Amino acid sequence: MMLLASIALVGPAAAQTNTTVSLEDVPEQEDVCMSINAETRICDYSIDDTTASMVIESDTRQSVTLTDAGGMMTGGNIRRESRLLTDGKNQVEFRVTKYKNFAGLTIDTGDRLFGLPLEERQSLLSGPITASDVQASALGGASAVALAMTFLIVRRVRGTDQEPEVVA
């Protein structure tokens, strides 16, 4: 999930109070959600290829309209769908358009239009990591250590490591 400068802390439904806090202030056991309006919050979201998945928490039964924000960049008809949210947490999936590594959607509750930029979780290594990938990285690391140790041993045998050398 994207890190945000500030997030909404959701209290019990009976309290109906949203307080803006930093991520460090939130205890681990509490749910952290982004507030759309007083009755609607996004508690989790992700994108997998061209499908956005969200957990939207609603305090009431309501209809929201999802719009493909990335579709605006390509022009033409823009995908839009209405979804009925029930009281509690709702799992919602919506197909989005990627344009130059950008994807996003809007959520319209009737009184508020909320934009949600989406980005894929990226790791240093892409794709599934196989056993041969692990073996190759271990071999590369071991070779680097062996080369460095060989260099240090040769310097020690030649006696050139007793005093610092002046380079220049």
SVG drawing of the C-alpha trace seen along z (x, -y; Angstrom):
<svg xmlns="http://www.w3.org/2000/svg" viewBox="-28 -16 85 41">
<polyline fill="none" stroke="black" stroke-width="0.4" points="0.0,0.0 1.3,-3.4 2.6,-5.4 0.7,-8.5 1.7,-11.6 -1.4,-11.3 -4.1,-8.7 -7.4,-8.5 -7.7,-6.4 -11.0,-4.6 -12.5,-4.3 -15.4,-2.1 -18.5,-2.6 -20.4,-3.9 -17.9,-6.7 -18.1,-8.0 -14.9,-10.0 -12.0,-10.1 -8.7,-11.5 -5.8,-12.3 -2.6,-10.8 0.8,-9.7 1.5,-6.1 3.9,-5.8 1.1,-6.8 -1.2,-4.0 -1.1,-0.9 -0.6,2.3 -3.9,3.9 -6.0,1.0 -7.3,0.9 -5.9,-2.0 -8.2,-3.3 -8.3,-6.3 -11.5,-8.3 -13.6,-9.1 -16.4,-10.7 -18.0,-10.2 -19.6,-6.9 -17.0,-5.4 -13.3,-4.3 -10.8,-2.4 -9.0,0.0 -6.8,1.8 -6.1,1.8 -3.8,3.3 -3.5,3.7 -2.6,6.9 -2.0,6.3 -5.2,4.5 -7.5,5.4 -7.8,3.2 -8.9,4.9 -10.1,2.8 -11.6,3.3 -14.1,0.5 -15.7,0.2 -19.1,-1.4 -21.2,-2.4 -24.4,-2.4 -25.9,-0.6 -25.0,-2.9 -24.2,-2.9 -20.8,-4.2 -19.6,-4.7 -16.1,-3.6 -14.5,-5.2 -11.3,-4.2 -9.0,-7.2 -6.3,-5.7 -8.9,-5.4 -9.0,-9.2 -5.4,-9.2 -6.2,-7.0 -9.3,-8.8 -12.6,-7.4 -15.1,-5.8 -14.2,-5.5 -15.2,-2.5 -17.6,-3.3 -19.6,-1.0 -21.9,-1.4 -21.5,0.9 -23.7,1.5 -21.9,1.4 -23.4,3.0 -22.8,2.2 -19.3,3.4 -16.3,4.3 -16.9,4.9 -14.4,6.6 -14.5,4.7 -12.7,5.5 -12.6,3.2 -10.8,3.4 -8.5,0.4 -6.4,-0.9 -2.7,-1.3 -1.1,-4.2 2.6,-4.7 2.8,-2.8 -0.1,-4.9 -3.4,-3.4 -6.0,-4.9 -9.7,-5.1 -12.2,-7.4 -14.9,-6.6 -18.0,-8.7 -20.2,-8.5 -22.6,-11.2 -21.3,-13.9 -17.6,-13.2 -15.4,-12.3 -12.2,-10.5 -9.2,-9.8 -7.1,-6.7 -3.8,-6.4 -2.7,-2.8 0.8,-1.4 2.1,2.1 4.2,3.4 7.6,3.6 10.5,5.6 14.2,5.6 13.8,8.9 10.8,9.3 8.9,12.5 9.0,15.7 12.4,16.4 13.5,20.0 16.1,22.2 18.5,21.5 18.2,17.8 19.2,18.4 22.1,20.6 23.4,18.0 23.3,15.2 25.0,17.4 27.7,18.3 28.2,14.6 28.5,13.6 30.9,16.4 33.1,15.5 33.2,11.8 34.4,12.8 36.9,15.3 38.4,12.6 38.6,10.1 40.3,12.6 42.8,13.6 43.7,10.0 44.3,9.5 46.4,12.7 48.6,11.7 49.2,8.3 50.1,10.0 52.5,12.4 54.3,9.7 54.5,7.6 52.8,4.6 50.1,4.3 52.4,3.2 52.3,-0.5 49.6,-2.5 50.3,-3.1 50.2,-6.6 48.2,-6.7 48.8,-9.7"/>
</svg>
